[in-house]
Amino acid sequence: MFNAIRMDLYRLIHTKSTYVILVIAILLALATTGVTALFMNMIEEAKNEATEYSQETESASYASEETADDTGLTFTVNDLDEEDIEAADSEVKITNMIVSDISGIDVGLLLAIFAVMFSTADINSGYIKSVGGQVKSRGLLITSKMAALAVFTLVTFIVDAIAQCIATPLLIHGAIVGDVAEMFKILGVQYIMNVSLAFFIMSIAIIIKNNVISMIISVCMCTGIFGLIFNGINLLISKAGVENFDINNYIIINKITSIDMNATGKDIGSAIVVSVLWAVVGLVAVYNVFKRRDI
């Protein structure tokens, strides 16, 4: 068993896609922080311009009129959402930025894509045939892939957090650290959920044995495209007489995006249970298929 795990960890370290995904994760973290900084600056400029215009005209009613900056962009104070203004006025916390980045499903999407590529690489190349005859149970081959994906998920989290710790203070003036203990608690929950997502995607990829279809399913899951299907299922269930049921409450992607620094204990418990169930269902299915199918 340990030899199989060591083999997949070695393959993880020497796979180019590992580093490509990590670089993309860093770039996405930087982009997220950059967009947040730009958004806050735009709101601050709009508020300042409205205040100056109000003072010049000596009329409070003109504060809501449309004003323009040197770049030709126009802002209207009445068009600004109150939540946006509060977000711009509040202190930016590095811990919140890290959690927001993880729960924004960008990392989950990268993990899903990597899970497809990594879990099927040795199957598509035929290398797994030489390994399969050297283990007592084919389940060990699944276990070794799970260990590698768990390690990669942890590394991705660490890399993303480091990128945010560097980018946030550089791009957003006045950023503070925040509640580190709460952040680690939420990241622990997010780790369980993202690992479960990676395991489920791995199961799909191995069962289907088609990278293109598996990749499409992964992207559709993580981007919410399947939401239309889920809403249709909700409609059918509602017509069947079942009230107050929403299948979206049992979708792993929705659980990942719902857990942030404001999550309650009930939300966290529900998210963990749903995520683990998804992983268990996928792993049981892939194990039964894998042990019977010719590799």
N, C-alpha and C positions, 0 to 999 in steps of 0.2 A: 504493500500500500504506500509506504513512504517513498519507495523508488518511483512509483507512478506520480505521486505528488511532486517529487523533486524534478521529474522529467518535465512536467507541465510548467513548473515554476521556471525552469531553465528556458523552456520555449517562450514563456511570457517575457523574460528579460531580453531574449534575442529576437523578438518579433518587432519589425519596424512599425507596425500599426500601433503597438503600445505607446511608442513615443509620439507618433502622429496625433493620437487621441489626447495625450497629455498636453501637447503644445496647443491643440485646439481648445482644451479646457482653460488654459492660461489666457489665451486670446479672448475667449468668451467672458472670462472674469474681468479682464481689462475693459472690454467693450461695455459690459454692464455698468461698471463704475463710471466710465466716461459718459455714457448716456444719462446716468443719474446726475452727474455733475452739470452736464449741459442743461438738463431739465430744470434743475434748481437755479441755475444762472438766468435762464430765460424768464422764470417766474419772478425772480428778484428784480430783473431789469424792467419787467412790465409793471411791477408795483412801484418802483422808483419813478418811472416815467409818468405814471398816473398821478403820483403825489406831486411831482414838479408841475405838471399841467394844471392840477387843481389849485396850486398856490399861485400860479401865474394868472389865472382867470378869476381868482378869489371867489370861486363858486364850487361847492362840494359836488354839485350835480355833474360837473364836467369831469370829475374824476373817473367816471365810468365810460368816457368817450374813447374812441379808438385813437391810439398814439403810435408813432413810428420811431424806430431807432435808425442809426446810421447805416445799417445793412439793408434797410428797406423792409424789414420784418415788422408786422403790425401786431399789437396786442390789445386786447380789450379786457379790462378788469372784471367786468360782469361775466365774461366768458370763462374766467378761471374757476375751476372747481374748488370748493372750500377745502376738500381733502388734499388737493394739490398744494394749496397755499399753506395749510398746516404742515404738510410734509416738507415744504421748502423752509419753513420757519423753525422746524424742530431740529434738534441736534442729530447729526448722522453718526450712528454707532457702527464700528467695524464689525462687531459681533452680529448685528442685524444684517449687515451687507453679506456676510458669509452665509448665514442661514437662508437669507433671501435668494442667494445665488444657487444654493443646493436645492431648495424647494421649488425653484423656478423651472425645474425639469430639464434644463440644459444639460446638466451633468447626467441625469437619468437617460437622456437621449443618447449621449456619447457612450454610456455604459451598455445600453441596449445594442448599439451598432457594434461595439467591440465584442460583446458576447456572441453575436452571430459570427463574426469573422474568426474569433479565436476558437470557439467550440467546434467549428466545422473544418478548420484548416487541416488537421491531421486526417480527417475523414476523407476530404476531397483529394488530398495528395496520396492517399492509400497507405500512409505511414502507420496508421492505427492497426492495420492488419498484422504487422510484425510485432506490435506490442500486445495485441489482444490475445495471442497465443501464449504469452508469458505470465498472465495473471490468472488467479484462481477464479475470479468472478469479474464479469464485465462491469459490474457496478462500481468497481474500483476506478475504472476509467472515467465514469461520471463524477465520482468523488474528487478525483484529482483536478478535473476541470472546475468544479465548484470551489476548491481551495484556491486555484489560480485567480478566478474571478473575484473571490472575496478579498484577496491581497490587492488586486488591481483597483478594486473599488476604494479600499482604504488609501492607497497611494493617490488616487484621483482626488479624494476628499482633501488630503493633506496639501497637495499641489494647489488646488483651487483656493484653499484657505490662506496659504502663504501668498498667493498672487493678490488676493483681496487685502491682506494685511499691508502689502506694499502699495497697492494702487489707491486704496481709499484715502489714506493721509496725503498722498501726493496730489490727487485730483480734486479732492473735496476739502476745502478749507474749514478748519474747526472740528474735524471728525474726532470723536472720542472712542475709547475702547469698548465700553459697554459691559454687560453682565456675562463674564466669561463662563462661570459655572452653568448658567442657564443655556448658554450656547452649546457647551459640550453635551448637555443632556439632550437637546434637540438634535444635535448632529449624531448622537448615538442612535436615536430613533430613526433618523434619516438613513443612517448606514444600514440598519436592519432592513428597511423598506427597499433601498436601492439594491442591496444584495439579493433580496427576494425577487426584485424585478429582473436582475441579471440572470438568476437561476431559471426563471420562467421563460425568458427569451432564449436562453440556451436550450431549454427543453424543446421549444418550438423549432429551433434551427436544426437540432439533431433529428427530430421526428420527420420534418419535411425534407431535409437534405437538399434544400435549394436556397442558396444565399440570397438571391434576388427577392423571392417571395417572402422569406424570413425578414429581410431588411425592410420591405414594404410594410409588413405587419408591425414591425417594431416602430417605425416612423409614425404610422397611423395611430398606434397606441399612445405614443408620447406626445403627439401634437394635437390630440383630441379629435381627430377625424372620425374615429369610431363613435363619437358622441351622438351623431345622428342616428346610428343604429341603436344605441342604448336608449335614446329618447323614443324611438319606435317601439322598443320592447316595453318601456314604461307605459306607453299608450295602450298596447295590447293587454298588459296586466291590469291596467285600470278598467278597460272594457270588460275584463273577465270578472270584475267585482271586487278586486283587491285594492283597498284604499291606503293612502299614505305610504306607498312603497316606491322607492327610487333606486333603481339598479346602480346609479352613479355613486351611491354611498358604499358600494362594494367593489369599486374599481380601483386597482392598486395605484394607478397614475393620479387619480383624484385624491387619494389618501396622501400621496407624497406632496402634492401641492398644497394640501390643507394644513400641514404641520409647519408652523413657524414659531416665533418667539412668544406669540400670544396663545398658543395651543393649550387647551386644558388637559387635565389628566385623563378625562373620558375620551377626548379626541385622540390622544396618544395611544391609549389602550386599544381603541377600535382600529386605529391605523395599523398597529403591529399585528393584531389578529388577522385582519384582512390580508395584509401583505404576506404573512407566513403561510396562510391557507393557499394563496396563489402559488407560492413557491412549492409547497408540498404537492399540490395537484399536478403541477408541471413535472416535478421530479419523479413522482410515482408513474406518470404516463410514460415518460422517456425511459425509465428503467425497464418497464415491462416490454416496451418496443425494442429497446437496445439489446436486451438479452436474448430475444428471439430472432432478430434480424441478422442477416449475414453482413458482417462489417468488412 
